[in-house]
Amino acid sequence: MFEIELIPDLEQCIETVARKEHARVLARLLASGQRNRELEEKLEILRLFLETADFKKLRAESEKMLLEGKRVRFLVYSDNGVKYEIRVT
């Protein structure tokens, strides 16, 4: 199982961070010129997260914590569908 860590901040919401990571993984996969199971799985997890997450809710939750000065991390992974955890420090 692969976990993808996404760290939003007050400049970039979780959706923007997820889209940028998706683009970064896709670029790495295309640049490699060959199959890479790990990158392919990460790309699929990110695609599903982008398609299914309620970003309005996630933005509201994470921005509230960020404004309180806390660090917010999303751990996105596949476990019979895409799942995520929010970790705050």
N, CA, C and O atoms as a MOPAC input file, in Angstrom:
PM7 MOZYME 1SCF
protein

 N      0.84400 1    -1.17800 1     0.00000 1
 C      0.00000 1     0.00000 1     0.00000 1
 C      0.89200 1     1.24400 1     0.00000 1
 O      1.85200 1     1.33400 1     0.76500 1
 N      0.56700 1     2.17600 1    -0.84700 1
 C      1.30500 1     3.42700 1    -0.93500 1
 C      0.51900 1     4.52100 1    -0.23100 1
 O     -0.69600 1     4.63700 1    -0.39500 1
 N      1.22500 1     5.31700 1     0.54900 1
 C      0.64200 1     6.50400 1     1.16200 1
 C      1.24200 1     7.71500 1     0.47300 1
 O      2.44100 1     7.77000 1     0.20000 1
 N      0.39700 1     8.66500 1     0.20500 1
 C      0.85400 1     9.90700 1    -0.40500 1
 C      0.57400 1    11.01700 1     0.60000 1
 O     -0.56100 1    11.19600 1     1.04100 1
 N      1.60700 1    11.75300 1     0.95300 1
 C      1.45900 1    12.84700 1     1.91200 1
 C      1.26200 1    14.14700 1     1.14900 1
 O      2.07100 1    14.51300 1     0.29600 1
 N      0.18500 1    14.83300 1     1.46700 1
 C     -0.12000 1    16.12800 1     0.86400 1
 C     -0.20400 1    17.15400 1     1.98300 1
 O     -0.90800 1    16.95200 1     2.97200 1
 N      0.52100 1    18.26000 1     1.81900 1
 C      0.59300 1    19.27100 1     2.88200 1
 C      0.09700 1    20.61600 1     2.32400 1
 O      0.83300 1    21.32300 1     1.63600 1
 N     -1.16100 1    20.95200 1     2.63200 1
 C     -1.67000 1    22.25800 1     2.20000 1
 C     -1.16300 1    23.35800 1     3.12300 1
 O     -0.67800 1    23.08700 1     4.22200 1
 N     -1.27900 1    24.59000 1     2.66800 1
 C     -0.96300 1    25.73100 1     3.51700 1
 C     -1.94500 1    26.83700 1     3.17900 1
 O     -2.89000 1    26.61400 1     2.42200 1
 N     -1.74000 1    28.00900 1     3.72000 1
 C     -2.68200 1    29.10400 1     3.46300 1
 C     -2.57500 1    29.64400 1     2.03900 1
 O     -3.45300 1    30.38100 1     1.59200 1
 N     -1.52200 1    29.28900 1     1.33100 1
 C     -1.33500 1    29.71900 1    -0.05500 1
 C     -1.93900 1    28.72000 1    -1.04700 1
 O     -2.41600 1    29.10500 1    -2.11500 1
 N     -1.91300 1    27.42700 1    -0.68100 1
 C     -2.38500 1    26.37300 1    -1.57200 1
 C     -3.28000 1    25.41300 1    -0.80000 1
 O     -2.84100 1    24.76900 1     0.15300 1
 N     -4.54000 1    25.32400 1    -1.22100 1
 C     -5.48400 1    24.43200 1    -0.54900 1
 C     -5.17700 1    22.97600 1    -0.90900 1
 O     -4.34400 1    22.70200 1    -1.77300 1
 N     -5.85000 1    22.06300 1    -0.24500 1
 C     -5.61300 1    20.64200 1    -0.45500 1
 C     -5.87400 1    20.23400 1    -1.90500 1
 O     -5.15600 1    19.38800 1    -2.43800 1
 N     -6.86600 1    20.80700 1    -2.54200 1
 C     -7.14500 1    20.45800 1    -3.94100 1
 C     -5.98700 1    20.87000 1    -4.84500 1
 O     -5.57800 1    20.10500 1    -5.71800 1
 N     -5.46700 1    22.05400 1    -4.64400 1
 C     -4.33800 1    22.53100 1    -5.45300 1
 C     -3.11000 1    21.66200 1    -5.22800 1
 O     -2.41800 1    21.30300 1    -6.18100 1
 N     -2.83900 1    21.32400 1    -3.98200 1
 C     -1.69100 1    20.47600 1    -3.66400 1
 C     -1.85400 1    19.10000 1    -4.32100 1
 O     -0.89400 1    18.55800 1    -4.86900 1
 N     -3.06000 1    18.53800 1    -4.26900 1
 C     -3.31900 1    17.23000 1    -4.87700 1
 C     -3.15700 1    17.29200 1    -6.39700 1
 O     -2.57900 1    16.38500 1    -6.99500 1
 N     -3.66200 1    18.34900 1    -7.01800 1
 C     -3.52600 1    18.49200 1    -8.48000 1
 C     -2.05100 1    18.62700 1    -8.88500 1
 O     -1.62100 1    18.03400 1    -9.87500 1
 N     -1.29400 1    19.39600 1    -8.13000 1
 C      0.13100 1    19.56600 1    -8.44100 1
 C      0.89200 1    18.24900 1    -8.26500 1
 O      1.77000 1    17.93100 1    -9.06700 1
 N      0.56500 1    17.49400 1    -7.23600 1
 C      1.22900 1    16.20400 1    -7.02400 1
 C      0.85400 1    15.22200 1    -8.14100 1
 O      1.69600 1    14.45100 1    -8.60300 1
 N     -0.39700 1    15.25300 1    -8.56600 1
 C     -0.83600 1    14.40500 1    -9.68300 1
 C     -0.02800 1    14.74500 1   -10.93200 1
 O      0.46500 1    13.84900 1   -11.61700 1
 N      0.10800 1    16.02800 1   -11.22700 1
 C      0.87600 1    16.46700 1   -12.40200 1
 C      2.34800 1    16.07000 1   -12.27200 1
 O      2.96700 1    15.66500 1   -13.25600 1
 N      2.91300 1    16.18200 1   -11.06700 1
 C      4.31400 1    15.82300 1   -10.84200 1
 C      4.53800 1    14.32900 1   -11.05200 1
 O      5.51000 1    13.93200 1   -11.69500 1
 N      3.64800 1    13.50500 1   -10.51600 1
 C      3.77900 1    12.05100 1   -10.66800 1
 C      3.60100 1    11.66500 1   -12.13500 1
 O      4.33700 1    10.82200 1   -12.64700 1
 N      2.63700 1    12.27100 1   -12.80600 1
 C      2.42100 1    11.98500 1   -14.22900 1
 C      3.64900 1    12.35400 1   -15.05000 1
 O      4.05800 1    11.59500 1   -15.92900 1
 N      4.23800 1    13.51000 1   -14.77400 1
 C      5.43900 1    13.94600 1   -15.50400 1
 C      6.59000 1    12.96900 1   -15.28100 1
 O      7.31300 1    12.63800 1   -16.22100 1
 N      6.76400 1    12.50800 1   -14.04600 1
 C      7.83000 1    11.53200 1   -13.75400 1
 C      7.58700 1    10.22100 1   -14.49600 1
 O      8.51800 1     9.61400 1   -15.02400 1
 N      6.33900 1     9.79800 1   -14.52800 1
 C      5.98900 1     8.55300 1   -15.20300 1
 C      6.25500 1     8.66800 1   -16.70600 1
 O      6.82100 1     7.75500 1   -17.30600 1
 N      5.85500 1     9.76500 1   -17.30300 1
 C      6.07000 1     9.96400 1   -18.73800 1
 C      7.55200 1    10.13000 1   -19.06500 1
 O      8.01600 1     9.64500 1   -20.09700 1
 N      8.28500 1    10.80200 1   -18.20800 1
 C      9.71500 1    11.01800 1   -18.43900 1
 C     10.51000 1     9.72400 1   -18.34600 1
 O     11.54300 1     9.57300 1   -18.99900 1
 N     10.02600 1     8.79300 1   -17.53400 1
 C     10.76700 1     7.53900 1   -17.37500 1
 C     10.71600 1     6.69500 1   -18.64300 1
 O     11.63000 1     5.91200 1   -18.90000 1
 N      9.66800 1     6.84200 1   -19.43100 1
 C      9.57100 1     6.10800 1   -20.68400 1
 C      9.31500 1     4.61800 1   -20.52600 1
 O      9.36500 1     3.86800 1   -21.50100 1
 N      9.04300 1     4.19200 1   -19.31200 1
 C      8.75900 1     2.78200 1   -19.09200 1
 C      7.73100 1     2.63400 1   -17.97900 1
 O      7.43100 1     3.59300 1   -17.26700 1
 N      7.20200 1     1.44500 1   -17.83700 1
 C      6.21200 1     1.18400 1   -16.78900 1
 C      6.88000 1     1.25200 1   -15.42100 1
 O      7.99100 1     0.76300 1   -15.21500 1
 N      6.17000 1     1.87000 1   -14.51100 1
 C      6.64200 1     1.96700 1   -13.13300 1
 C      5.41700 1     1.75100 1   -12.25200 1
 O      4.57300 1     2.63600 1   -12.10300 1
 N      5.34000 1     0.57200 1   -11.67900 1
 C      4.15300 1     0.18600 1   -10.91100 1
 C      3.86400 1     1.16700 1    -9.77000 1
 O      2.71100 1     1.53200 1    -9.54000 1
 N      4.90100 1     1.58400 1    -9.06700 1
 C      4.71000 1     2.49900 1    -7.94100 1
 C      4.12000 1     3.83300 1    -8.39600 1
 O      3.16000 1     4.32400 1    -7.80100 1
 N      4.68600 1     4.41400 1    -9.44000 1
 C      4.17200 1     5.69200 1    -9.94400 1
 C      2.76100 1     5.53700 1   -10.50100 1
 O      1.92100 1     6.41900 1   -10.32100 1
 N      2.49900 1     4.42500 1   -11.17400 1
 C      1.16200 1     4.18400 1   -11.71700 1
 C      0.12800 1     4.08800 1   -10.60100 1
 O     -0.97600 1     4.62000 1   -10.72000 1
 N      0.49200 1     3.40600 1    -9.51500 1
 C     -0.44100 1     3.28100 1    -8.39300 1
 C     -0.66000 1     4.62800 1    -7.71400 1
 O     -1.79000 1     4.96600 1    -7.36000 1
 N      0.39800 1     5.39400 1    -7.53100 1
 C      0.24900 1     6.72300 1    -6.93600 1
 C     -0.63000 1     7.61300 1    -7.80600 1
 O     -1.47600 1     8.34900 1    -7.29700 1
 N     -0.43100 1     7.54400 1    -9.10700 1
 C     -1.22000 1     8.34000 1   -10.03400 1
 C     -2.69700 1     7.97400 1    -9.92500 1
 O     -3.55600 1     8.85600 1    -9.92400 1
 N     -2.99300 1     6.69800 1    -9.83400 1
 C     -4.38100 1     6.24500 1    -9.71900 1
 C     -4.99600 1     6.68400 1    -8.39400 1
 O     -6.15100 1     7.10900 1    -8.36300 1
 N     -4.24800 1     6.58900 1    -7.30900 1
 C     -4.75600 1     7.03400 1    -6.00600 1
 C     -5.08000 1     8.52700 1    -6.05300 1
 O     -6.13700 1     8.95300 1    -5.58800 1
 N     -4.18100 1     9.30500 1    -6.60700 1
 C     -4.41600 1    10.74800 1    -6.70900 1
 C     -5.60900 1    11.05700 1    -7.60700 1
 O     -6.40200 1    11.94600 1    -7.29800 1
 N     -5.74200 1    10.33700 1    -8.70900 1
 C     -6.87800 1    10.55500 1    -9.61500 1
 C     -8.19500 1    10.30000 1    -8.88000 1
 O     -9.12600 1    11.10200 1    -8.96100 1
 N     -8.26300 1     9.18400 1    -8.16600 1
 C     -9.48300 1     8.86000 1    -7.43300 1
 C     -9.76400 1     9.88600 1    -6.33500 1
 O    -10.91400 1    10.27100 1    -6.12400 1
 N     -8.73200 1    10.32200 1    -5.64800 1
 C     -8.89800 1    11.34400 1    -4.61800 1
 C     -9.44800 1    12.62800 1    -5.22400 1
 O    -10.37600 1    13.22700 1    -4.68000 1
 N     -8.88000 1    13.05100 1    -6.34400 1
 C     -9.34200 1    14.27800 1    -7.00700 1
 C    -10.78400 1    14.15500 1    -7.49500 1
 O    -11.52100 1    15.14200 1    -7.50500 1
 N    -11.18500 1    12.96600 1    -7.89400 1
 C    -12.53400 1    12.76200 1    -8.41700 1
 C    -13.59200 1    12.60000 1    -7.32100 1
 O    -14.76500 1    12.89400 1    -7.54800 1
 N    -13.19000 1    12.14100 1    -6.14800 1
 C    -14.20400 1    11.77700 1    -5.15100 1
 C    -14.21300 1    12.63000 1    -3.88400 1
 O    -15.21300 1    12.63300 1    -3.16700 1
 N    -13.15700 1    13.33900 1    -3.59100 1
 C    -13.07800 1    14.09300 1    -2.33700 1
 C    -14.01800 1    15.28900 1    -2.34000 1
 O    -14.25700 1    15.90300 1    -3.37900 1
 N    -14.53900 1    15.60700 1    -1.18400 1
 C    -15.36000 1    16.79500 1    -0.98400 1
 C    -14.41100 1    17.93500 1    -0.59900 1
 O    -14.18800 1    18.20400 1     0.58100 1
 N    -13.86300 1    18.59300 1    -1.61400 1
 C    -12.82400 1    19.59100 1    -1.36400 1
 C    -13.34000 1    20.81800 1    -0.62500 1
 O    -12.58400 1    21.46200 1     0.10200 1
 N    -14.59100 1    21.14400 1    -0.79700 1
 C    -15.14400 1    22.27800 1    -0.05200 1
 C    -15.04500 1    21.99800 1     1.45000 1
 O    -14.63400 1    22.86300 1     2.22300 1
 N    -15.42000 1    20.79300 1     1.85300 1
 C    -15.35600 1    20.39100 1     3.26300 1
 C    -13.90700 1    20.30700 1     3.73700 1
 O    -13.57300 1    20.80000 1     4.81400 1
 N    -13.04400 1    19.68000 1     2.92800 1
 C    -11.64100 1    19.52300 1     3.31600 1
 C    -10.94000 1    20.86900 1     3.44400 1
 O    -10.13400 1    21.07100 1     4.35300 1
 N    -11.24700 1    21.78700 1     2.53400 1
 C    -10.65800 1    23.13000 1     2.60500 1
 C    -11.08800 1    23.82800 1     3.89600 1
 O    -10.26500 1    24.42200 1     4.59400 1
 N    -12.37300 1    23.75200 1     4.20300 1
 C    -12.88200 1    24.41900 1     5.40300 1
 C    -12.20400 1    23.86700 1     6.65700 1
 O    -11.78600 1    24.63000 1     7.52800 1
 N    -12.09700 1    22.53900 1     6.74700 1
 C    -11.46500 1    21.91500 1     7.90700 1
 C     -9.99400 1    22.29300 1     8.02400 1
 O     -9.52700 1    22.69600 1     9.08900 1
 N     -9.27200 1    22.15600 1     6.91900 1
 C     -7.82700 1    22.38700 1     6.98100 1
 C     -7.49700 1    23.86600 1     7.14500 1
 O     -6.56600 1    24.20100 1     7.87800 1
 N     -8.22400 1    24.75500 1     6.49300 1
 C     -7.93400 1    26.18000 1     6.60700 1
 C     -8.17300 1    26.68200 1     8.03100 1
 O     -7.43800 1    27.53900 1     8.52100 1
 N     -9.19400 1    26.15000 1     8.68800 1
 C     -9.45900 1    26.53800 1    10.07500 1
 C     -8.24500 1    26.20000 1    10.94000 1
 O     -7.79200 1    27.02400 1    11.73500 1
 N     -7.72700 1    24.99200 1    10.78200 1
 C     -6.57800 1    24.57200 1    11.58100 1
 C     -5.32100 1    25.35100 1    11.21100 1
 O     -4.52100 1    25.69600 1    12.08100 1
 N     -5.14900 1    25.62700 1     9.92100 1
 C     -3.98100 1    26.39200 1     9.47700 1
 C     -4.00300 1    27.81000 1    10.05400 1
 O     -2.96700 1    28.34400 1    10.45200 1
 N     -5.18400 1    28.40700 1    10.09500 1
 C     -5.30900 1    29.74700 1    10.65700 1
 C     -5.00000 1    29.77000 1    12.15400 1
 O     -4.62600 1    30.80900 1    12.69900 1
 N     -5.15800 1    28.63000 1    12.81100 1
 C     -4.80800 1    28.50900 1    14.22600 1
 C     -3.31400 1    28.25600 1    14.42100 1
 O     -2.84400 1    28.11000 1    15.54900 1
 N     -2.56600 1    28.20500 1    13.30400 1
 C     -1.12400 1    28.01000 1    13.37800 1
 C     -0.70000 1    26.55100 1    13.41500 1
 O      0.46000 1    26.24700 1    13.69600 1
 N     -1.61400 1    25.66200 1    13.13700 1
 C     -1.29400 1    24.24200 1    13.16400 1
 C     -0.80200 1    23.77900 1    11.79800 1
 O     -1.08200 1    24.40700 1    10.77700 1
 N     -0.06000 1    22.66600 1    11.79600 1
 C      0.42700 1    22.05000 1    10.55700 1
 C     -0.54300 1    20.92900 1    10.18700 1
 O     -0.85400 1    20.07600 1    11.01800 1
 N     -1.01300 1    20.93200 1     8.96200 1
 C     -1.99500 1    19.95000 1     8.50300 1
 C     -1.37400 1    19.08800 1     7.40900 1
 O     -0.77700 1    19.59800 1     6.46100 1
 N     -1.52800 1    17.76600 1     7.55900 1
 C     -1.05900 1    16.82600 1     6.54000 1
 C     -2.20000 1    15.88000 1     6.20300 1
 O     -2.92000 1    15.41300 1     7.08600 1
 N     -2.35300 1    15.60900 1     4.92600 1
 C     -3.30400 1    14.60100 1     4.47500 1
 C     -2.50600 1    13.39000 1     4.02300 1
 O     -1.56400 1    13.52000 1     3.24100 1
 N     -2.87700 1    12.21700 1     4.50900 1
 C     -2.29200 1    10.97300 1     4.03900 1
 C     -3.35400 1    10.29000 1     3.20100 1
 O     -4.40600 1     9.90100 1     3.71100 1
 N     -3.07600 1    10.14500 1     1.91300 1
 C     -4.02800 1     9.55800 1     0.97000 1
 C     -3.51000 1     8.18400 1     0.58700 1
 O     -2.32700 1     8.02200 1     0.28900 1
 N     -4.39400 1     7.19600 1     0.59500 1
 C     -3.98700 1     5.82500 1     0.29600 1
 C     -5.16700 1     5.03900 1    -0.27000 1
 O     -6.30900 1     5.49800 1    -0.23800 1
 N     -4.87300 1     3.86100 1    -0.78100 1
 C     -5.89800 1     2.98100 1    -1.33800 1
 C     -6.12400 1     1.82000 1    -0.38200 1
 O     -5.18300 1     1.14000 1     0.02700 1
 N     -7.38100 1     1.60600 1    -0.03600 1
 C     -7.77300 1     0.49000 1     0.81400 1
 C     -9.22200 1     0.17500 1     0.46000 1
 O    -10.15400 1     0.63800 1     1.11700 1
 N     -9.39300 1    -0.63200 1    -0.60200 1
 C    -10.74000 1    -0.88000 1    -1.14900 1
 C    -11.40400 1     0.44500 1    -1.50400 1
 O    -12.51500 1     0.73100 1    -1.05800 1
 N    -10.73300 1     1.22800 1    -2.28900 1
 C    -11.14800 1     2.58300 1    -2.63800 1
 C    -10.15400 1     3.55600 1    -2.04100 1
 O     -9.29200 1     3.17400 1    -1.25000 1
 N    -10.27700 1     4.78900 1    -2.41800 1
 C     -9.32800 1     5.78400 1    -1.91100 1
 C     -9.79900 1     6.27700 1    -0.54100 1
 O    -10.98400 1     6.53200 1    -0.32600 1
 N     -8.84600 1     6.40300 1     0.37200 1
 C     -9.12300 1     6.86600 1     1.73200 1
 C     -8.07500 1     7.93000 1     2.08200 1
 O     -7.03200 1     8.04000 1     1.43600 1
 N     -8.38100 1     8.69300 1     3.10700 1
 C     -7.40900 1     9.68000 1     3.57500 1
 C     -7.55600 1     9.86500 1     5.07300 1
 O     -8.60400 1     9.59700 1     5.66000 1
 N     -6.48900 1    10.32600 1     5.66100 1
 C     -6.46000 1    10.71200 1     7.07300 1
 C     -5.93100 1    12.13400 1     7.14000 1
 O     -5.07900 1    12.53300 1     6.34500 1
 N     -6.43900 1    12.88100 1     8.08300 1
 C     -5.92400 1    14.22600 1     8.32600 1
 C     -5.12900 1    14.16000 1     9.63000 1
 O     -5.62800 1    13.70500 1    10.65900 1
 N     -3.90200 1    14.61600 1     9.56100 1
 C     -3.04700 1    14.64200 1    10.76400 1
 C     -2.67000 1    16.09700 1    11.04400 1
 O     -2.23700 1    16.82900 1    10.15400 1
 N     -2.84300 1    16.48000 1    12.26700 1
 C     -2.59300 1    17.86300 1    12.68100 1
 C     -1.54900 1    17.88200 1    13.78500 1
 O     -1.62800 1    17.11700 1    14.74600 1
 N     -0.57100 1    18.76600 1    13.63400 1
 C      0.45200 1    18.91400 1    14.67200 1
 C      0.59900 1    20.37800 1    15.03900 1
 O      1.41300 1    20.72000 1    15.89800 1

